[in-house]
Amino acid sequence: MKRSISCTFALLLVLLCLLPSCGKTGTGTSGTASSSPKDDQAEGPVVPEDADFIVAYAKDPDADIKENIKKIEAEHGITVAVLDYSELNTRFNPFAGAERLALDLATGRVKPDVIIAAKGTNKVAETVMEKGLYRDLTPYLEKDPHINLDNVFGTVLESFMTSDGKIWGISDVMAAQTLLGNDALLGDLAGKSGWTVGEMLDFAESLPDGVMLMDVSQEMGQLMLLGENGYLSFVDLAAGTCSFDSPEFLRWLKFLGALPTQSEYVKTSPLAQVEPEEKYEFYHNNKIALQGVAYFNLQSLVRDPVWFGTNDFTRIGYAGAEGTIFDLAFSDTFMIGKDAAAPDLAWEFIAACMEPDRFPDGRPTGGGTIPVLKDVYGELCEEYYDYYIIGSFSGGGGMAKKDPEVPPPTSETLDKPGYVFEFTEEDAVRLKKDLDSRHVTRIAERLPSEVREIVEEEISAFLGGKSTAETCASAIQSRVSIWLAEHK
């Protein structure tokens, strides 16, 4: 069965493309042997005959990647060939390099020791994963003193795991999205790790008058409530079957159709009638049950209490992906090629790329990212214990250093409406538990983008008044069934 590994959402793609790898800084160039695709545009880079070690990517490499290539050369006295397919990119096709590298990997034209899939371009990783062109990283993660199974967050390990328990890749940076739920309204659902579409619909119907499920219009309902993989609950990829003709899916369609359109929302929603900084009153007074959040660094994770004005919230995840808290997206994905001539050296290189840069005093510099390593997470959390966290209701915020001689800030003393709270060790433990859970959808098992496009196309026609809910469900069932049969 063919799989698609598109990034979680366009928003996460944008965030990831802005992220430095592990918060690393600096510039540098590698003194490696490199072949230019300009010499042979049709076939891509040519591997030099004297190459001892091959690194292939289709991106503008981060400084730490270049430095670690130089380090490998110097320490082992070898020649590293850098196959930079990004030079094939054009203004008309910015992903031409990734497409060519994927083809060269699939045909066996190049057999790198290390393969790096770039931010926002997943064709390379997709090809490696689907065709089994990787070495299982588990043996290396079992014995590495730092980059190991005990120190890499469980959400990361699970994301890169195959159905037979192999780990086909790993990344040094992640971003995430989820739905936060107000525990005061969630009731028995508080603390749950993911929920079904049916459970979400039951919850929506049980809310008291005057309480909104979420501040969302019809146009954004699918994205904000189900996320990218919500429709996976209606598809059995292994069996090649689907259930879009089920009562639950029909119920979802009718719920979605009942949401206000954007033009209706502007006229009728209470939140659309107030200034942005005044919306918090609805959240803090238990009038809104859910809020979508995107995390692109650790600070964005610790600021969750701003939304509902309390620590009593649950990262319940998008409906449909039962057992899933986060939808994750990754920066560079590192893989060891199946035919790598020096696999142990390849792991040494990958492990070095995953190590965070540090300030002169030893502190990690990765505060601008979400670390994938637990010990780095712990070090970064310590910095927040000495500060008051300030969240502005109109967006943004900051931190104020704790000083026994200075009165702590309060919502009344802020320059603009906002919320002040402390991030404690207890909060860090709770967040770490979520990040270390296995409550994610594996990349290899995510909903194929082609299936999602079929569903969204038919739903668009339904919402546009061109079909009934029943006709829409029937059309999706038929089209997706055909697609699944063709891609077994």
C-alpha positions as CSV (number, residue, x, y, z in Angstrom):
1,M,0.0,0.0,0.0
2,K,1.4,3.3,-1.0
3,R,1.7,5.9,1.8
4,S,1.9,9.7,1.8
5,I,3.9,11.5,4.4
6,S,2.9,15.1,3.7
7,C,3.6,17.5,6.6
8,T,0.9,18.0,9.2
9,F,-0.5,21.3,7.9
10,A,0.6,24.2,5.8
11,L,1.0,26.1,9.1
12,L,3.5,23.6,10.4
13,L,5.3,23.6,7.1
14,V,5.8,27.4,7.4
15,L,6.9,27.1,11.0
16,L,9.3,24.3,10.3
17,C,10.9,26.1,7.4
18,L,11.6,29.0,9.7
19,L,13.2,26.7,12.4
20,P,16.9,26.4,12.7
21,S,18.0,22.8,13.1
22,C,18.2,22.3,16.9
23,G,18.5,26.0,17.4
24,K,22.0,25.8,16.0
25,T,23.8,28.9,14.7
26,G,26.9,29.9,12.8
27,T,28.1,29.6,9.3
28,G,30.7,27.5,7.6
29,T,31.5,25.6,4.4
30,S,32.6,22.1,4.0
31,G,35.9,21.2,2.4
32,T,34.3,18.1,1.1
33,A,34.5,16.5,-2.4
34,S,31.4,17.7,-4.1
35,S,30.0,17.1,-7.6
36,S,27.9,19.8,-9.3
37,P,24.6,18.8,-10.9
38,K,25.3,21.5,-13.4
39,D,27.8,19.1,-15.0
40,D,25.0,16.7,-15.7
41,Q,21.5,18.2,-15.3
42,A,19.8,15.1,-16.7
43,E,21.4,12.6,-14.3
44,G,22.1,14.7,-11.3
45,P,25.3,14.6,-9.2
46,V,28.0,12.1,-10.0
47,V,29.7,10.3,-7.2
48,P,33.5,10.9,-7.3
49,E,35.5,7.7,-7.7
50,D,37.6,8.4,-4.6
51,A,34.6,8.9,-2.3
52,D,34.7,6.9,1.0
53,F,31.5,8.2,2.4
54,I,28.4,9.7,0.7
55,V,25.9,12.2,2.1
56,A,22.9,13.0,-0.2
57,Y,20.3,15.8,0.2
58,A,18.3,18.2,-1.8
59,K,18.4,21.3,0.5
60,D,20.5,24.2,1.6
61,P,22.3,22.4,4.4
62,D,22.5,23.9,7.9
63,A,25.9,25.0,9.2
64,D,26.1,22.1,11.7
65,I,25.7,19.5,8.9
66,K,28.6,21.1,7.0
67,E,30.7,21.2,10.1
68,N,30.0,17.6,11.0
69,I,31.0,16.5,7.4
70,K,34.3,18.3,7.9
71,K,34.7,16.7,11.3
72,I,34.1,13.2,9.8
73,E,36.7,13.8,7.1
74,A,39.3,15.1,9.6
75,E,38.8,12.5,12.3
76,H,38.7,9.5,10.0
77,G,41.0,10.7,7.2
78,I,38.4,10.0,4.5
79,T,36.9,11.8,1.5
80,V,33.2,12.6,1.8
81,A,31.2,13.1,-1.3
82,V,28.3,15.6,-0.9
83,L,25.5,15.0,-3.4
84,D,23.6,18.3,-3.3
85,Y,20.6,17.9,-5.4
86,S,19.2,21.3,-4.5
87,E,21.2,22.7,-7.3
88,L,18.6,21.1,-9.6
89,N,15.9,23.3,-8.2
90,T,14.4,26.0,-10.4
91,R,12.0,28.9,-9.9
92,F,9.4,26.8,-11.8
93,N,10.0,23.7,-9.7
94,P,11.6,24.3,-6.3
95,F,11.4,20.6,-5.5
96,A,13.1,19.3,-8.6
97,G,16.2,18.3,-6.6
98,A,14.1,16.3,-4.2
99,E,12.3,14.6,-7.0
100,R,15.5,13.7,-8.8
101,L,17.1,12.4,-5.6
102,A,14.1,10.2,-4.9
103,L,14.3,8.8,-8.4
104,D,18.0,8.1,-8.1
105,L,17.5,6.4,-4.8
106,A,14.6,4.3,-6.1
107,T,16.6,3.2,-9.2
108,G,19.8,2.5,-7.2
109,R,21.8,5.1,-9.2
110,V,23.1,6.5,-5.9
111,K,23.6,4.6,-2.7
112,P,24.4,7.1,0.0
113,D,25.5,6.3,3.5
114,V,23.4,9.2,4.9
115,I,20.2,10.6,3.3
116,I,18.8,13.8,4.5
117,A,15.2,14.8,3.7
118,A,14.7,18.5,3.7
119,K,12.2,20.6,5.6
120,G,9.0,20.8,3.8
121,T,9.9,18.4,1.0
122,N,9.1,14.8,1.8
123,K,9.4,13.0,-1.5
124,V,12.9,11.7,-0.5
125,A,11.8,10.3,2.9
126,E,8.6,8.9,1.3
127,T,10.6,7.0,-1.3
128,V,13.2,5.7,1.3
129,M,10.4,4.5,3.6
130,E,8.1,3.0,1.0
131,K,10.8,1.1,-0.8
132,G,12.7,0.0,2.3
133,L,15.9,1.8,1.3
134,Y,16.9,2.4,4.9
135,R,18.7,0.6,7.7
136,D,16.9,0.1,11.0
137,L,18.2,2.7,13.5
138,T,17.1,0.7,16.5
139,P,20.4,-1.1,17.0
140,Y,22.2,2.3,17.1
141,L,19.6,3.8,19.4
142,E,19.9,0.9,21.8
143,K,23.6,1.5,22.4
144,D,24.4,5.2,21.8
145,P,25.3,6.9,25.0
146,H,23.1,10.0,24.3
147,I,20.9,9.7,21.3
148,N,19.1,6.6,22.5
149,L,15.8,4.9,23.1
150,D,15.6,6.2,26.6
151,N,16.5,9.8,25.8
152,V,14.5,10.4,22.5
153,F,10.9,11.3,23.2
154,G,8.4,8.5,22.5
155,T,6.4,10.6,20.2
156,V,9.4,10.9,17.9
157,L,10.3,7.2,18.0
158,E,6.7,6.2,17.4
159,S,6.4,8.6,14.4
160,F,9.3,7.0,12.6
161,M,8.4,3.4,13.4
162,T,7.2,0.8,10.9
163,S,4.5,-1.8,11.5
164,D,7.3,-4.4,12.2
165,G,9.0,-2.2,14.8
166,K,11.8,-0.8,12.8
167,I,12.9,2.9,13.0
168,W,13.5,4.2,9.4
169,G,14.6,7.7,10.2
170,I,15.0,10.3,12.9
171,S,14.8,14.1,13.2
172,D,16.5,16.7,15.4
173,V,13.6,19.2,15.4
174,M,9.9,18.8,15.7
175,A,6.8,21.0,15.6
176,A,3.3,19.9,16.8
177,Q,-0.4,20.7,16.7
178,T,-3.3,19.6,18.8
179,L,-6.6,20.6,20.3
180,L,-6.8,21.8,23.9
181,G,-9.9,21.0,25.8
182,N,-11.2,22.9,28.9
183,D,-11.5,20.3,31.6
184,A,-14.3,22.2,33.2
185,L,-16.4,21.4,30.1
186,L,-14.8,18.1,29.0
187,G,-16.1,16.2,32.0
188,D,-15.4,12.5,31.7
189,L,-13.3,13.2,28.6
190,A,-10.7,15.2,30.7
191,G,-7.3,13.5,30.5
192,K,-8.3,11.4,27.5
193,S,-5.6,10.8,24.8
194,G,-7.4,11.3,21.6
195,W,-11.1,10.7,20.8
196,T,-13.3,9.4,18.0
197,V,-15.4,11.6,15.7
198,G,-18.5,10.1,17.4
199,E,-17.2,11.1,20.8
200,M,-16.5,14.6,19.7
201,L,-20.0,14.9,18.2
202,D,-21.6,13.5,21.3
203,F,-19.7,16.1,23.3
204,A,-20.7,18.9,21.0
205,E,-24.4,18.0,21.4
206,S,-24.1,17.8,25.2
207,L,-22.8,21.3,25.7
208,P,-25.1,23.7,27.5
209,D,-26.8,26.6,25.7
210,G,-24.4,29.5,25.2
211,V,-21.3,27.3,25.2
212,M,-19.5,26.9,21.9
213,L,-17.6,23.8,20.9
214,M,-14.9,25.8,19.1
215,D,-14.5,29.2,17.6
216,V,-14.6,28.0,14.0
217,S,-16.4,28.5,10.7
218,Q,-17.6,25.9,8.2
219,E,-14.7,26.5,5.9
220,M,-12.2,25.6,8.6
221,G,-14.2,22.9,10.4
222,Q,-12.4,19.9,8.9
223,L,-8.9,21.3,9.4
224,M,-9.5,22.6,12.9
225,L,-11.5,19.7,14.4
226,L,-10.2,16.6,12.6
227,G,-6.7,17.7,11.6
228,E,-4.9,16.0,8.7
229,N,-5.5,12.4,9.8
230,G,-9.1,12.5,11.2
231,Y,-10.6,10.7,8.2
232,L,-8.1,7.9,8.8
233,S,-10.8,6.5,11.3
234,F,-12.9,5.7,8.2
235,V,-10.1,4.0,6.3
236,D,-8.5,0.6,6.9
237,L,-5.3,0.9,5.0
238,A,-4.1,-2.6,5.7
239,A,-7.4,-4.2,4.6
240,G,-7.9,-1.7,1.7
241,T,-11.4,-0.8,2.8
242,C,-13.3,2.3,4.0
243,S,-16.5,3.2,5.8
244,F,-17.5,6.6,4.5
245,D,-21.0,5.2,4.2
246,S,-21.3,4.7,7.9
247,P,-23.8,6.6,10.1
248,E,-21.0,8.3,12.0
249,F,-19.5,9.8,8.8
250,L,-23.0,11.0,7.7
251,R,-23.5,12.5,11.1
252,W,-20.2,14.4,10.8
253,L,-21.2,15.8,7.4
254,K,-24.4,17.1,8.8
255,F,-22.6,18.6,11.8
256,L,-20.1,20.3,9.4
257,G,-22.9,21.6,7.2
258,A,-24.6,23.2,10.2
259,L,-21.5,25.2,11.1
260,P,-21.8,28.9,10.1
261,T,-20.1,29.9,6.9
262,Q,-17.5,32.6,7.1
263,S,-19.9,35.3,6.1
264,E,-22.5,34.0,8.7
265,Y,-19.8,33.7,11.3
266,V,-18.8,37.4,11.0
267,K,-22.4,38.4,11.5
268,T,-23.5,36.0,14.2
269,S,-20.6,34.8,16.3
270,P,-20.2,36.6,19.6
271,L,-16.4,36.4,19.2
272,A,-16.6,38.2,15.9
273,Q,-18.2,41.2,17.6
274,V,-15.4,41.9,20.0
275,E,-11.8,43.0,19.7
276,P,-9.1,40.3,19.7
277,E,-7.9,41.0,23.2
278,E,-11.5,40.7,24.5
279,K,-12.0,37.2,23.2
280,Y,-10.3,35.7,26.3
281,E,-13.3,36.4,28.4
282,F,-15.2,33.6,26.5
283,Y,-12.4,31.2,27.2
284,H,-11.8,32.1,30.8
285,N,-15.5,32.0,31.6
286,N,-16.1,28.4,30.2
287,K,-17.9,29.5,27.1
288,I,-15.6,27.7,24.6
289,A,-14.6,24.1,25.0
290,L,-11.8,23.6,22.5
291,Q,-8.9,25.6,21.1
292,G,-6.4,24.6,18.3
293,V,-2.8,25.3,19.1
294,A,0.4,25.0,17.1
295,Y,3.8,24.5,18.8
296,F,7.0,25.5,17.1
297,N,9.2,26.0,20.2
298,L,9.2,25.1,23.9
299,Q,7.9,28.5,24.9
300,S,4.8,28.0,22.9
301,L,4.2,24.7,24.7
302,V,4.6,26.2,28.2
303,R,2.1,29.0,27.4
304,D,-1.0,26.7,27.1
305,P,-2.5,28.0,30.4
306,V,-3.1,31.4,28.8
307,W,-6.0,30.0,26.7
308,F,-8.4,28.9,29.4
309,G,-6.8,30.8,32.3
310,T,-6.0,27.5,34.1
311,N,-3.8,24.5,34.2
312,D,-6.9,22.3,34.1
313,F,-6.8,21.5,30.4
314,T,-6.3,18.4,28.3
315,R,-4.3,18.0,25.1
316,I,-7.1,15.9,23.7
317,G,-6.0,15.9,20.1
318,Y,-8.0,16.0,16.9
319,A,-11.2,14.0,16.6
320,G,-10.9,10.8,14.7
321,A,-7.3,10.0,15.5
322,E,-8.2,8.0,18.7
323,G,-5.2,7.5,20.9
324,T,-3.4,10.5,19.4
325,I,-2.5,13.7,21.3
326,F,-0.2,15.4,18.8
327,D,0.0,15.8,15.1
328,L,3.7,16.1,14.5
329,A,5.8,17.6,11.7
330,F,9.6,17.3,11.5
331,S,12.5,19.3,10.2
332,D,15.4,17.5,8.6
333,T,14.9,13.7,8.6
334,F,18.2,11.7,8.8
335,M,18.3,8.2,7.4
336,I,21.0,5.6,6.9
337,G,20.9,4.1,3.4
338,K,20.2,0.4,3.0
339,D,23.3,-0.1,1.0
340,A,25.5,2.2,3.1
341,A,29.2,1.2,2.8
342,A,29.9,2.7,6.3
343,P,26.7,2.4,8.3
344,D,28.4,2.9,11.7
345,L,30.1,6.0,10.5
346,A,26.7,7.2,9.2
347,W,25.2,6.9,12.6
348,E,28.1,8.7,14.1
349,F,27.4,11.6,11.7
350,I,23.6,11.6,12.4
351,A,24.2,11.5,16.2
352,A,26.5,14.5,15.9
353,C,23.9,16.4,13.9
354,M,21.3,15.7,16.6
355,E,23.5,17.1,19.4
356,P,22.4,20.7,20.4
357,D,24.8,23.6,20.3
358,R,25.6,25.1,23.6
359,F,26.4,28.4,25.1
360,P,29.8,28.9,26.7
361,D,28.3,28.2,30.1
362,G,27.1,24.8,28.8
363,R,23.4,25.6,28.4
364,P,21.7,24.3,25.2
365,T,20.9,26.9,22.6
366,G,17.7,25.1,21.5
367,G,15.1,27.3,23.1
368,G,13.8,28.3,19.7
369,T,12.8,24.7,18.9
370,I,11.0,21.7,20.5
371,P,13.9,19.4,21.5
372,V,13.6,15.7,20.7
373,L,15.9,14.7,23.5
374,K,14.5,14.5,27.0
375,D,17.6,15.7,28.8
376,V,17.8,18.8,26.6
377,Y,14.1,19.4,27.3
378,G,14.8,19.2,31.1
379,E,17.7,21.7,30.8
380,L,15.6,24.1,28.8
381,C,12.7,23.9,31.3
382,E,14.9,24.9,34.2
383,E,15.2,28.4,32.6
384,Y,11.5,28.9,32.8
385,Y,11.2,28.2,36.6
386,D,12.9,31.5,37.4
387,Y,10.4,33.6,35.3
388,Y,6.8,34.6,35.3
389,I,5.2,33.7,31.9
390,I,3.1,36.5,30.4
391,G,0.6,35.8,27.6
392,S,-1.1,38.7,25.8
393,F,-4.7,38.0,24.8
394,S,-4.1,39.9,21.5
395,G,-1.1,37.6,20.7
396,G,2.5,37.2,21.8
397,G,3.8,37.7,25.3
398,G,7.0,37.5,27.2
399,M,8.7,36.6,30.5
400,A,9.5,38.6,33.6
401,K,12.5,37.5,35.9
402,K,11.5,36.7,39.4
403,D,12.9,39.1,41.9
404,P,12.0,39.0,45.6
405,E,12.4,42.8,45.8
406,V,10.0,43.5,43.0
407,P,6.3,42.7,43.2
408,P,5.3,40.0,40.7
409,P,3.4,41.1,37.6
410,T,-0.4,40.5,37.6
411,S,-3.0,40.8,34.8
412,E,-3.9,44.2,36.3
413,T,-0.3,45.6,36.1
414,L,0.3,44.5,32.5
415,D,0.5,47.1,29.7
416,K,-2.2,45.3,27.8
417,P,-4.8,42.6,28.6
418,G,-3.1,39.3,29.3
419,Y,-2.5,36.5,31.7
420,V,0.4,35.8,34.1
421,F,1.3,32.4,35.5
422,E,4.3,30.3,36.5
423,F,5.7,27.2,34.8
424,T,6.6,24.8,37.5
425,E,8.5,21.5,37.7
426,E,5.1,19.8,38.0
427,D,4.1,21.4,34.7
428,A,7.3,20.2,33.1
429,V,6.7,16.6,34.2
430,R,3.2,16.7,32.8
431,L,4.3,18.1,29.5
432,K,7.2,15.6,29.3
433,K,4.7,12.8,29.8
434,D,2.7,14.0,26.8
435,L,5.8,14.4,24.6
436,D,7.1,11.0,25.7
437,S,3.8,9.2,25.1
438,R,3.3,7.0,22.0
439,H,0.1,8.9,21.2
440,V,0.9,9.9,17.6
441,T,0.0,8.5,14.2
442,R,3.1,6.9,12.6
443,I,4.3,8.6,9.4
444,A,4.0,5.3,7.6
445,E,0.4,5.0,8.6
446,R,-0.9,8.5,8.0
447,L,-3.8,9.1,5.7
448,P,-2.6,9.2,2.0
449,S,-2.9,12.7,0.7
450,E,-4.7,11.4,-2.4
451,V,-7.5,10.0,-0.2
452,R,-7.8,13.2,1.8
453,E,-8.0,15.2,-1.4
454,I,-10.9,13.0,-2.6
455,V,-12.8,13.5,0.6
456,E,-12.3,17.2,0.8
457,E,-13.3,17.6,-2.9
458,E,-16.6,15.9,-2.4
459,I,-17.2,17.7,0.9
460,S,-16.6,21.0,-0.8
461,A,-19.3,20.2,-3.3
462,F,-21.6,19.2,-0.5
463,L,-21.0,22.4,1.4
464,G,-21.5,24.4,-1.8
465,G,-25.0,23.0,-2.1
466,K,-24.2,20.7,-5.1
467,S,-25.0,17.5,-3.3
468,T,-26.8,16.1,-0.2
469,A,-24.9,14.6,2.7
470,E,-26.0,11.2,1.6
471,T,-24.9,11.7,-2.0
472,C,-21.6,13.1,-0.7
473,A,-20.9,10.1,1.5
474,S,-21.8,7.7,-1.3
475,A,-19.5,9.4,-3.7
476,I,-16.6,9.4,-1.3
477,Q,-17.2,5.7,-0.4
478,S,-17.0,4.8,-4.1
479,R,-14.0,6.9,-5.1
480,V,-11.9,6.0,-2.1
481,S,-12.7,2.3,-2.4
482,I,-11.5,2.4,-6.0
483,W,-8.3,4.3,-5.0
484,L,-7.6,1.8,-2.2
485,A,-8.1,-1.2,-4.6
486,E,-5.7,0.4,-7.1
487,H,-3.0,1.0,-4.5
488,K,-2.8,-2.3,-2.6
